[in-house]
Amino acid sequence: GTTTATVLAQSIVQEGAKAVAAGMNPMDLKRGIDKAVDAIVAELKANARKVTRNDEIAQVGAISANGDAEIGR
């Protein structure tokens, strides 16, 4: 999650800087990034599912803790 987001953000910044250096309008770049973010958020919301049971919550915690079920509780 966080690692993926960091890698994606770094890539967006690097490629965006290259595009602007090559003459792209920075506002067009921003509008494009905004459209991409909106599309990704919509897709994530469409595929999300509610986690309500304690065992499901513990499982999410364990995944976030690198598979450590003890920390996940």
Secondary structure by P-SEA (a helix, b strand, c coil): caaaaaaaaaaaaaaaaaaaaacccaaaaaaaaaaaaaaaaaaaaaabbbbccaaaaaaaaaaaacccccccc
